[in-house]
Amino acid sequence: MPTQIIEKFEVKYLQIIDEKGQADQSLISSFSDSDLKRFFEAIILARTFNQRALSLQREGRIGTYASILGQEASQIGSAFAFGSEDWLFPSFRESGVLIARGYPMWMLYRYWAGDERGMKAPPDINIFPMSVPVGTHVPHATGAAWAMKLKGHRKAAGVYFGDGGSSKGDFHEGLNFAGVFNVPVVFLCQNNQWAISLPRNRQTAAKTIAQKAYAYGFEGIQVDGNDIAAVYKATRDAVEKAKRGEGPTLIECFTYRLDDHTTSDDALRYRSKEEVESWKAKEPLIRLRLYMEKEGIWTREYEDSVVKRAQESVDSEIKKSESFEAPNPSDIFNYTYASLTPRQKKEIKDFGWER
């Protein structure tokens, strides 16, 4: 008998604005001038936050920090595509996502300074704390989406992770469950080519990460992760599909980490300067600026004013973050169990941490 084909799949690639600032007119036409300015200004703000965070770390004013340089389009474009009623589950590199969602920057600086109170989200922002353990939050997002479906809510969940996270069992469990129960969740893989020092080709033999969705019964798409318009469109389409009851989507944002993995890392030990330089020409801000300039939306005066406002805003947030009383050291014990054990009570007393 001839061989029968049981199933076929294809992975689509989406790009709207390329690195030279050229755009697909059939797709870019859906974005207004104000949309593009909103994207541009959000990237500037997130990049200013990031630059200040790196400086603060070098001054010893915050701890180890994970830079977002080069990944702003993947974070901001996707974050803007969710509604305020939706829930997001970030990993440790999603400062840009939180900023785009309106999360107070002073709280983010507090968190990176080691104060966990910085991750207590304001009640009007539906976002979970950053997940430092790699991939463990993927099933959490799937579970939240399942709850939304069971309750009949027209909402979606979004979860962020890197290419390294796609190698974890949590990733596969979360996607499998999402596919089986057809839940409204969007999986956002920021494929920045490196999981610390391990390159993308050591994560999987598959040509794309996006195609892994098809093993679990739903759609995967790869998008130019440095093109904020493409990321927004892909995510918006996935969110709307989820809310129609048509199930999950895996979006692979093909991007690049321009800085070290964290401030505790030295990327020069495992990747070449030539590789980094080649990706700098593709980064999100350059291409968006080029397109906006061609369309008469961007001027040097406009950008200077945006940068000035961003710097003033960020500097004000830093002052606010450093004006609060330090946390009570006994909180290390207070939230470990439902109630303090006799040993914990003794240690708090011995350390003089009673208040």
KOLMIDO-372077 format. One record per residue: residue number from 1; residue in three letters; y, x, z of N, C-alpha, C in turn. Coordinates in pm, whole numbers. Atoms other than C-alpha are relative to their C-alpha. Layout:
residues N
R  resi  resn    n.yy    n.xx    n.zz   ca.yy   ca.xx   ca.zz    c.yy    c.xx    c.zz
R   NUM   ALA       Y       X       Z       Y       X       Z       Y       X       Z
...
END
This chain:
residues 355
R  resi  resn    n.yy    n.xx    n.zz   ca.yy   ca.xx   ca.zz    c.yy    c.xx    c.zz
R     1   MET    -121      84       0       0       0       0     125      88       0
R     2   PRO    -124     -78       0     353     124     -72      66      -5     137
R     3   THR     -72      -5    -128     564     231     223     108    -107       2
R     4   GLN    -103     102     -15     786     -49     349     115      52      85
R     5   ILE    -119     -35     -79    1141       2     474      25    -112      99
R     6   ILE     -17     102    -104    1175    -180     805     148     -22      33
R     7   GLU    -141      10     -42    1539    -104     883      81     109     -67
R     8   LYS     -95     -98      51    1840      73     736     128     -11      81
R     9   PHE    -131       6     -63    2173     166     887      92      99     -68
R    10   GLU    -100     -93      51    2495     336     785     109      17     103
R    11   VAL    -109     -29     -92    2768     501     987     128      14     -81
R    12   LYS    -127      -5      71    3118     432     861      97      94      73
R    13   TYR    -102     -89     -54    3407     673     910     136     -61     -31
R    14   LEU    -131      62      18    3759     542     963     112     102      23
R    15   GLN    -122     -79     -13    4082     733     902     111     -76     -72
R    16   ILE    -115      67      61    4425     583     833     109     101     -34
R    17   ILE    -100    -104      23    4664     880     871     -69     136       7
R    18   ASP      66    -131      -2    4537    1225     773      92     107      57
R    19   GLU     -76    -108     -65    4654    1563     902     127      39     -75
R    20   LYS    -121     -29      78    4915    1588     623     102    -114       7
R    21   GLY     -92     113     -14    5076    1261     722     -10    -102    -112
R    22   GLN      23      99     105    4937    1071     423     -79    -116      60
R    23   ALA      63     117     -60    4828     717     503     -63     -92    -103
R    24   ASP      63     105      79    4597     452     361      91    -122       9
R    25   GLN    -101     105      -3    4858     194     266     -59    -138      28
R    26   SER      61     130     -24    4614     -95     278     -26     -25     148
R    27   LEU      28      12    -143    4552     -23     648     124      23      86
R    28   ILE    -119     -32     -80    4879     124     774     102    -114      -4
R    29   SER     -98     109      14    5069    -184     654      -4     -99     116
R    30   SER      10      93    -113    4944    -377     958      74      50     124
R    31   PHE     -74     -57    -113    5143    -146    1187     149      -2     -30
R    32   SER    -145       5      16    5515    -208    1234      63     132      44
R    33   ASP     -72    -120     -45    5778      59    1293      -3      10     152
R    34   SER       1      -2    -147    5786     -43    1659    -137      38      53
R    35   ASP     136     -41     -40    5407       0    1681     -11     152      -4
R    36   LEU      11    -144      18    5432     354    1549      86      74     103
R    37   LYS     -84     -61    -102    5720     436    1784     -65     -10     137
R    38   ARG      71      15    -128    5520     300    2075    -110     105      12
R    39   PHE     103    -103       0    5232     530    1979      61     138      25
R    40   PHE     -64    -131      -7    5463     828    1936      52      28     140
R    41   GLU     -60     -18    -131    5644     777    2264    -106      12     110
R    42   ALA     108     -10     -99    5319     728    2456     -66     137      -6
R    43   ILE      58    -134      13    5179    1054    2318      92     103      65
R    44   ILE     -96     -92     -60    5497    1238    2419      -6      -8     152
R    45   LEU       4      17    -145    5481    1091    2769    -128      60      58
R    46   ALA     128     -53     -49    5112    1174    2814      -4     152     -10
R    47   ARG      -1    -146      18    5165    1525    2679      92      67     102
R    48   THR     -91     -53    -102    5459    1580    2914     -67      -2     136
R    49   PHE      78       8    -125    5247    1461    3207     -99     115       7
R    50   ASN     103    -103       6    4976    1702    3098      57     140      19
R    51   GLN     -64    -131     -13    5208    2001    3063      44      27     143
R    52   ARG     -44     -15    -138    5354    1941    3406    -120      20      93
R    53   ALA     120     -13     -84    5005    1904    3556     -54     143      -7
R    54   LEU      48    -137      14    4903    2243    3417      90      96      78
R    55   SER     -94     -85     -75    5218    2401    3564     -20     -16     150
R    56   LEU      20      25    -142    5159    2235    3901    -128      67      50
R    57   GLN     125     -63     -40    4803    2365    3908      20     150      17
R    58   ARG     -23    -145      -7    4919    2721    3841      85      36     122
R    59   GLU     -84     -23    -119    5169    2685    4126     -74     -34     129
R    60   GLY      77      35    -118    4895    2567    4362      38    -133      61
R    61   ARG     -45     129     -53    5047    2221    4398     -98    -113     -29
R    62   ILE     113      90      18    4745    2039    4257    -124      86     -18
R    63   GLY     124     -75      13    4380    2135    4227     -44      15    -145
R    64   THR      56     -13     134    4152    2182    3928      35    -123     -83
R    65   TYR     -49     108      85    4281    1976    3637     -64       7    -138
R    66   ALA      60       8     134    4125    1858    3308     107     -42    -100
R    67   SER    -105      25      98    4375    1882    3022     -44     -99    -106
R    68   ILE      26      97     106    4402    1608    2760      59      44    -133
R    69   LEU     -69     -45     120    4584    1818    2499     -91      -8    -122
R    70   GLY      76      18     123    4464    1723    2152     -77    -128      -6
R    71   GLN      81     123      -6    4287    1407    2266      84    -124      29
R    72   GLU     -87     112     -36    4590    1183    2319     -23    -122     -88
R    73   ALA      18     115      90    4523     967    2011    -125     -80      38
R    74   SER     123      68     -39    4167     889    2121      20     -83     125
R    75   GLN     -20      68    -127    4286     791    2465     102    -114     -10
R    76   ILE    -108      99       3    4612     608    2396     -28    -109    -102
R    77   GLY      29     100     102    4508     437    2073    -103    -101      47
R    78   SER     103      91     -49    4199     291    2238      50     -83     118
R    79   ALA     -49      72    -119    4371     200    2567      93    -115     -39
R    80   PHE     -92     105      46    4640       2    2381     -74    -118     -62
R    81   ALA      73     104      71    4370    -198    2202     -65    -102      93
R    82   PHE      58      94     -96    4236    -361    2519     109     -91      58
R    83   GLY     -92      91     -65    4397    -662    2683      11      30     148
R    84   SER     -20     -24    -143    4531    -660    3037    -111     -61      84
R    85   GLU     109      65     -73    4239    -884    3139    -131      80      -7
R    86   ASP     122     -79      18    3980    -628    3023      -9     109     108
R    87   TRP      23    -103    -101    3828    -361    3247     -40     132     -66
R    88   LEU      29    -131      55    3822      12    3170     -67      90     104
R    89   PHE      76     -92     -85    3589     278    3311      20     142     -56
R    90   PRO     -29    -133      54    3732     630    3256     -86     110      61
R    91   SER      58    -122     -58    3574     970    3301     115      84      53
R    92   PHE    -101     -83     -67    3765    1263    3449     110      51     -94
R    93   ARG    -100     -52      92    3962    1348    3131      88    -111     -60
R    94   GLU     -72     111      61    4126    1013    3073     137     -28      62
R    95   SER    -136      22     -53    4472    1065    3224      84     -77    -100
R    96   GLY     -77      69     103    4615     947    2891     -32    -149      -5
R    97   VAL      39     141      -3    4420     621    2916      73     -71     113
R    98   LEU     -64      63    -115    4556     548    3261     151     -14     -22
R    99   ILE    -144       5      25    4913     632    3158      32    -111    -100
R   100   ALA     -22     104     100    4887     406    2852     -16    -140      59
R   101   ARG      21     130     -64    4767     124    3077     106     -32     106
R   102   GLY    -105      22     -97    5072     162    3300     -31      45     140
R   103   TYR      36     -52    -132    4900     340    3586     110      93      49
R   104   PRO    -109     -85     -50    5164     504    3810     -35     149      -6
R   105   MET      28    -143      15    5185     872    3723       3      73     133
R   106   TRP      -5     -68    -129    5274     965    4079    -134     -12      73
R   107   MET     132      16     -61    4937     827    4187    -102      94     -67
R   108   LEU      88     -94      68    4763    1035    3922      20     142      52
R   109   TYR     -26    -133     -55    4933    1350    4047     -56      13     141
R   110   ARG      57      -1    -135    4828    1257    4399    -150      22      -4
R   111   TYR     145     -15      14    4470    1225    4286     -37     143     -35
R   112   TRP      32    -136      42    4470    1563    4111      37     102     108
R   113   ALA     -31     -87    -113    4619    1711    4428    -106      -9     109
R   114   GLY     109      12     -95    4303    1605    4610       7    -120      92
R   115   ASP     -18     118     -84    4423    1278    4760     -65    -119     -71
R   116   GLU      75     106      66    4168    1010    4673      75    -134      -3
R   117   ARG     -78     124       3    4422     738    4749      68     -20    -135
R   118   GLY     -59       9     133    4562     817    4407     -84     -80     -98
R   119   MET      89      77      87    4262     638    4254     -18    -144      46
R   120   LYS       4     140     -40    4322     311    4436      94     -77     -92
R   121   ALA     -81      60     106    4442     119    4131      83    -117      51
R   122   PRO     -80     118     -33    4729    -129    4166     -74    -127     -41
R   123   PRO      78     122      26    4599    -489    4170      19     -59    -139
R   124   ASP     -23      56     133    4749    -570    3829     -53      88    -113
R   125   ILE      55     -89     102    4571    -285    3648    -152       3      16
R   126   ASN     146      10      -6    4203    -343    3570     -64     130     -48
R   127   ILE      59    -129      36    4072      11    3575     -73      57     121
R   128   PHE      79     -59    -107    3803     181    3780      43     145      23
R   129   PRO     -34    -141     -25    3844     525    3942     -65      91    -104
R   130   MET      58    -100      90    3785     830    3724    -138      41      50
R   131   SER     136     -42     -35    3418     928    3718     -15     149     -29
R   132   VAL      22    -143      18    3371    1299    3777    -146      30     -36
R   133   PRO     138     -19      45    2989    1284    3758     -14     -44    -146
R   134   VAL       4      26     143    2909    1295    3387     -95    -115     -34
R   135   GLY      79     109      54    2791     965    3240     -46    -106      97
R   136   THR      56      96     -97    2706     784    3562      69    -136      -5
R   137   HIS     -76     125       3    2972     518    3499     -32     -86    -122
R   138   VAL      34      79     120    2826     406    3163     -76    -127      37
R   139   PRO      66     124     -42    2579     162    3326      90     -93      81
R   140   HIS     -93      85     -77    2859      41    3555      79     -90     -95
R   141   ALA     -77      79      97    3064     -70    3253     -88    -106     -64
R   142   THR      93      97      58    2760    -236    3099     -26    -114      97
R   143   GLY      22     103    -101    2693    -420    3424     119     -92      16
R   144   ALA    -121      82     -11    3053    -536    3447      10     -95    -120
R   145   ALA      -6      84     120    3037    -663    3089    -104    -112       7
R   146   TRP     103     103     -16    2713    -848    3166      50    -110      93
R   147   ALA     -56      99     -93    2886   -1016    3461     104     -87     -70
R   148   MET     -99      77      76    3172   -1120    3230     -69    -106     -86
R   149   LYS      74      94      86    2920   -1278    2994     -61    -113      82
R   150   LEU      64     102     -83    2732   -1459    3272     101    -100      55
R   151   LYS    -104      88     -55    3059   -1599    3409      77     -74    -108
R   152   GLY     -68      68     109    3176   -1709    3065     142      45     -20
R   153   HIS    -136     -51      15    3486   -1495    3077      19      61    -139
R   154   ARG     -31     -61     130    3650   -1396    2748      70     135      25
R   155   LYS     -50    -133     -34    3689   -1034    2851     -95     104     -59
R   156   ALA      85    -110      45    3555    -695    2751      14     117      96
R   157   ALA      -6    -124     -76    3475    -368    2924       3     117     -99
R   158   GLY      -4    -121      82    3550     -24    2783     -34     120      86
R   159   VAL      40    -115     -80    3392     301    2898      13     127     -83
R   160   TYR     -28    -127      66    3492     658    2812     -93     110      51
R   161   PHE      84    -115     -36    3271     966    2806       8     100    -114
R   162   GLY      -5    -104     102    3239    1292    2614    -131      14     -74
R   163   ASP     124     -25      74    2982    1424    2370    -110      50      93
R   164   GLY      99     -44     -97    2811    1591    2665     -61    -116      74
R   165   GLY      50     117     -69    2779    1255    2835    -107     -74     -78
R   166   SER      99      69      82    2574    1128    2541    -140      58      17
R   167   SER     131     -61     -27    2294    1360    2655     -60     -47     132
R   168   LYS      48      46    -129    2262    1191    2992     -85    -127     -11
R   169   GLY      82     120      -1    2000     929    3073      82    -125      23
R   170   ASP     -85     116     -28    2275     699    3201      56     -59    -129
R   171   PHE     -53      44     129    2418     683    2848    -102     -89     -70
R   172   HIS     103      73      71    2090     569    2697     -38    -130      71
R   173   GLU      30     121     -77    2018     323    2978     110    -105     -19
R   174   GLY    -112      92      16    2365     171    2948       2     -64    -137
R   175   LEU       0      54     136    2343     133    2570    -118     -93     -23
R   176   ASN     119      85      19    1991      -7    2580      19    -136      64
R   177   PHE     -24     125     -72    2083    -269    2839     104     -84     -75
R   178   ALA    -107      72      70    2401    -358    2648     -52     -66    -127
R   179   GLY      54      57     122    2206    -409    2328     -94    -116      26
R   180   VAL      99     105     -32    1927    -614    2484      70    -129      42
R   181   PHE     -67     119     -54    2167    -849    2664     127     -37     -76
R   182   ASN    -113      35      88    2436    -845    2392     130     -19      78
R   183   VAL    -115      15     -89    2716    -780    2640     129      51     -65
R   184   PRO    -129     -36      60    3090    -742    2561      55     133      52
R   185   VAL     -44    -132     -45    3133    -367    2610      25      88    -122
R   186   VAL     -32     -99     104    3292     -95    2395     -23     138      60
R   187   PHE      30    -136     -44    3149     254    2438      87      96     -82
R   188   LEU     -94     -90      67    3410     520    2357     -37     145      30
R   189   CYS      38    -141     -15    3273     870    2304     111      88     -56
R   190   GLN     -97     -99      46    3544    1134    2290     -76     128     -35
R   191   ASN      73    -118      45    3353    1389    2087     102     111     -28
R   192   ASN     -98    -108      15    3578    1690    2146     -66     133     -34
R   193   GLN      76    -112      56    3311    1928    2010     -61      94     103
R   194   TRP      50     -93    -101    3244    2108    2340     -21     -72     133
R   195   ALA      26      45    -136    3077    2006    2667       4     125      88
R   196   ILE     -33    -131     -59    3229    2291    2866     -31     104    -107
R   197   SER      27    -106      97    3068    2583    2679    -111     -35     -98
R   198   LEU     110      39      87    2793    2389    2503      54     -75    -121
R   199   PRO     -55      65     120    2878    2299    2141     -69    -131     -32
R   200   ARG      50     132      38    2826    1956    1992    -140       7     -64
R   201   ASN     130      -6      67    2529    2074    1782    -116      30      94
R   202   ARG     105     -18    -100    2340    2152    2103     -21    -129      82
R   203   GLN      17     128     -69    2382    1794    2229    -105     -86     -68
R   204   THR      90      88      75    2187    1624    1953     -21      57    -140
R   205   ALA      27     -38     139    2023    1691    1618      49    -106     -97
R   206   ALA     -52     108      84    2166    1363    1488     131      44     -67
R   207   LYS    -121     -38      72    2442    1396    1229     125     -51      70
R   208   THR    -111      58     -76    2668    1170    1437     -51     -50     134
R   209   ILE      33      66    -126    2678    1037    1788       4    -152     -20
R   210   ALA     -15     143      27    2783     698    1650    -131     -66     -38
R   211   GLN     124      62      49    2443     642    1490     -98     -33     110
R   212   LYS      90      30    -112    2275     633    1831       7    -148      38
R   213   ALA     -12     143     -32    2403     276    1868    -108     -81     -71
R   214   TYR      95      79      79    2164     156    1598    -139       2      61
R   215   ALA     129      -2     -70    1863     263    1805      -7    -109     107
R   216   TYR      -5     101    -105    1979       7    2060      44    -137     -52
R   217   GLY     -18     132      59    2051    -273    1816     142     -45     -23
R   218   PHE    -137      42      29    2425    -268    1763      74     106     -82
R   219   GLU     -76     -82      94    2699    -108    1554      60     125      64
R   220   GLY     -71    -121     -38    2830     246    1578      91      41    -113
R   221   ILE     -96     -43     101    3133     385    1397      61     132      44
R   222   GLN     -72    -124     -29    3289     730    1375     143     -14     -52
R   223   VAL    -140      11      36    3667     744    1369      69     134      17
R   224   ASP     -80    -121     -18    3916    1026    1321      72     -13     133
R   225   GLY     -55      12    -135    3995    1074    1688     138      58      18
R   226   ASN    -137     -51      -6    4324    1249    1611      98     -92     -73
R   227   ASP     -80      99      72    4452     948    1416      14    -123      89
R   228   ILE     -17     106    -100    4596     706    1668      -8    -139     -62
R   229   ALA       7     131      66    4625     421    1417    -145     -39     -25
R   230   ALA     142      29      27    4257     449    1322     -75     -31     129
R   231   VAL      65      25    -128    4147     468    1685      35    -140      51
R   232   TYR     -43     133     -43    4353     160    1767     -73    -109     -77
R   233   LYS      64     104      81    4212     -39    1477    -149     -13      32
R   234   ALA     144       4     -27    3850      56    1543     -28     -64     135
R   235   THR      21      55    -134    3883     -27    1912      37    -147       5
R   236   ARG     -43     140      -1    4074    -349    1853    -106     -89     -66
R   237   ASP     105      77      68    3808    -467    1607    -121     -16      92
R   238   ALA     116       4     -89    3535    -381    1860      25     -93     118
R   239   VAL     -34      87    -113    3714    -559    2146      -4    -147     -43
R   240   GLU      -1     139      47    3768    -874    1941    -142     -47     -30
R   241   LYS     140      35      27    3405    -868    1827     -74     -30     131
R   242   ALA      65      21    -129    3289    -835    2188      39    -134      61
R   243   LYS     -48     124     -60    3502   -1128    2298     -48    -123     -77
R   244   ARG      58     111      78    3356   -1344    2017    -147     -20      33
R   245   GLY     140      11     -37    3016   -1290    2173     -94      72     -95
R   246   GLU      80     -69     101    2898   -1054    1898     -49     136      46
R   247   GLY      64    -117     -57    2799    -774    2132      80     128       1
R   248   PRO     -66    -129     -22    2878    -408    2196      23      80    -128
R   249   THR     -25     -96     107    3006    -126    1974      11     138      62
R   250   LEU     -19    -140     -39    2983     251    2006      99      64     -98
R   251   ILE    -101     -67      82    3294     432    1878      -1     149      33
R   252   GLU      -6    -145     -17    3271     808    1829     135      49     -52
R   253   CYS    -130     -55      38    3621     955    1830     -18     150     -26
R   254   PHE      22    -138      41    3590    1281    1638     130      77      21
R   255   THR    -125     -65     -40    3852    1499    1808     -28     143      44
R   256   TYR      19    -140     -43    3899    1841    1968      78      26     128
R   257   ARG     -66     -41    -124    3981    1982    2310      73     132     -26
R   258   LEU     -77    -119      32    4264    2229    2246      12      97     117
R   259   ASP      -9     -85    -120    4277    2359    2604    -140      32      54
R   260   ASP     125     -27     -69    4010    2493    2836     -60    -130      52
R   261   HIS      66     120     -55    3754    2247    2975      76     -51     121
R   262   THR     -90      28    -112    3949    2254    3301      78     127      29
R   263   THR     -75    -119     -37    4188    2495    3465     -88     105      66
R   264   SER      95     -98     -55    3879    2665    3612     -84      67    -109
R   265   ASP      81     -47     112    3744    2746    3266      79      99     -86
R   266   ASP     -59     -91      99    3811    3021    3008     -74     -21    -131
R   267   ALA      68      36     124    3727    2879    2665     -11     117     -98
R   268   LEU       8    -115      90    3788    3215    2495    -134      72      11
R   269   ARG     131     -64     -19    3449    3321    2630    -106     -60     -91
R   270   TYR     104      64      80    3263    3080    2405      48     -59    -133
R   271   ARG     -45      46     131    3483    2976    2112     113      88     -51
R   272   SER     -95     -94      61    3706    3165    1870     141     -56      -8
R   273   LYS    -139      40      18    4083    3158    1840      19     -68    -136
R   274   GLU     -11      56     135    4038    3081    1469     -41    -147      -1
R   275   GLU      45     139      -7    3849    2762    1550     109     -88      62
R   276   VAL    -105      77     -68    4119    2643    1789     121     -18     -91
R   277   GLU    -116       7      88    4397    2726    1543     -21     -99    -115
R   278   SER      27      92     110    4226    2530    1265      14    -144      43
R   279   TRP     -11     137     -51    4220    2221    1487     144     -35      40
R   280   LYS    -140      28     -39    4584    2257    1597      75     -70    -113
R   281   ALA     -67      63     115    4692    2158    1247     -38    -147     -15
R   282   LYS      49     137      12    4497    1832    1286      37     -86     120
R   283   GLU     -22      72    -126    4628    1731    1629      86    -126     -21
R   284   PRO     -56     134      21    4763    1377    1681     150      -8     -23
R   285   LEU    -145      15       8    5136    1431    1725      55      47    -133
R   286   ILE     -51     -55     126    5190    1643    1413     -13    -101    -113
R   287   ARG      22      91     114    5037    1394    1170      80    -128      13
R   288   LEU     -78     122     -19    5207    1092    1326     147      27     -29
R   289   ARG    -139     -38      27    5543    1272    1314      24      13    -151
R   290   LEU     -15     -17     144    5489    1366     949       8    -134     -72
R   291   TYR      -2     131      64    5412    1009     851     129     -74      32
R   292   MET    -121      72     -40    5700     863    1049     125      58     -66
R   293   GLU    -114     -64      66    5940    1116     897       8     -44    -146
R   294   LYS       2      44     140    5831    1023     544      49    -143     -15
R   295   GLU     -39     140       4    5892     659     626     140     -25      56
R   296   GLY    -135      15     -54    6235     725     779       5     -55     141
R   297   ILE       8      52    -137    6120     625    1128      33     109     101
R   298   TRP     -18    -114     -90    6140     972    1284     121      82     -38
R   299   THR    -104    -101      17    6441    1199    1328     -10      96     118
R   300   ARG       0     -98    -109    6490    1510    1539      73     -56     121
R   301   GLU     -75      57    -112    6747    1325    1749     -84    -102      76
R   302   TYR      87      99     -63    6499    1045    1813    -103      69      89
R   303   GLU     102     -67     -79    6227    1284    1929      62      69     122
R   304   ASP     -64     -67    -113    6469    1481    2147      29     -99     113
R   305   SER     -30     101    -103    6571    1161    2325    -128     -48      68
R   306   VAL     129      41     -57    6206    1061    2373     -50     106      97
R   307   VAL      45    -110     -86    6120    1403    2517      81       4     128
R   308   LYS     -88      -4    -117    6420    1393    2750     -37    -111      99
R   309   ARG      38     111     -88    6325    1050    2886    -134      26      66
R   310   ALA     133     -28     -54    5964    1158    2930       6     104     111
R   311   GLN     -12    -105    -101    6060    1472    3120      64     -53     127
R   312   GLU     -66      57    -117    6294    1282    3349     -94     -92      77
R   313   SER      93      92     -63    6030    1017    3415    -110      75      74
R   314   VAL     109     -76     -61    5753    1268    3485      48      77     122
R   315   ASP     -53     -77    -113    5969    1485    3710      27     -92     120
R   316   SER     -23      97    -107    6066    1177    3910    -131     -40      66
R   317   GLU     131      38     -53    5700    1082    3948     -60     113      84
R   318   ILE      51    -114     -79    5612    1432    4070      65       1     138
R   319   LYS     -70       3    -129    5878    1410    4341     -57    -110      89
R   320   LYS      54     112     -78    5741    1074    4448    -139      34      51
R   321   SER     138     -32     -40    5384    1203    4456      -5      97     117
R   322   GLU      -1    -102    -105    5481    1488    4687      79     -42     124
R   323   SER     -83      47    -113    5690    1275    4924     -81     -79     102
R   324   PHE      81      82     -89    5398    1093    5088     -70      85     106
R   325   GLU      72     -66    -108    5229    1179    5413    -141      36     -45
R   326   ALA     135     -45      37    4907    1375    5372    -103     -98      56
R   327   PRO     103      92     -50    4587    1172    5411     -58      48     131
R   328   ASN      66     -31    -126    4408    1159    5745    -133      69     -30
R   329   PRO     128     -69      28    4126    1420    5733    -122     -78      45
R   330   SER     115      77     -49    3906    1179    5927     -51     -99    -105
R   331   ASP      47      90     106    3888     967    5610    -124      56     -69
R   332   ILE     122     -61      53    3621    1214    5499    -121     -68      62
R   333   PHE     110      64     -72    3403    1046    5760       9    -153      -6
R   334   ASN     -19     143     -17    3554     699    5777     -64     -87    -109
R   335   TYR      48      82     111    3430     585    5436    -135      48     -53
R   336   THR     134     -44      40    3089     751    5425    -102    -110      22
R   337   TYR      91     110     -33    2902     467    5594      83    -124      35
R   338   ALA     -69     124     -36    2985     106    5681      71      14     134
R   339   SER     -63     -27    -129    3058     222    6036     -31     143      40
R   340   LEU      17    -139     -41    3096     561    6202    -125      18      85
R   341   THR     116     -33     -84    2784     720    6347      50      72     125
R   342   PRO     -41     -74    -121    2795     871    6698      35     146     -31
R   343   ARG     -28    -140      34    2784    1219    6543     135      11     -70
R   344   GLN    -129      -5      69    3077    1143    6314     116     -19      98
R   345   LYS    -105      23     -99    3282    1009    6604      26     127      80
R   346   LYS     -13    -124     -77    3213    1330    6798      71     107     -83
R   347   GLU     -61    -102      84    3309    1551    6503     148     -27     -22
R   348   ILE    -141      36      16    3635    1362    6446      78      40     125
R   349   LYS     -65     -35    -126    3719    1410    6812       9     151      17
R   350   ASP       1    -145     -15    3617    1776    6811     102      70     -89
R   351   PHE     -97     -58      93    3836    1850    6510     143     -41      33
R   352   GLY    -134      47     -34    4130    1667    6668      62     -86    -107
R   353   TRP     -49      82     112    4157    1425    6377      23    -145      39
R   354   GLU     -24     137     -42    4199    1113    6584     148     -32     -14
R   355   ARG    -140      43      12    4515     915    6519      20    -129      76
END
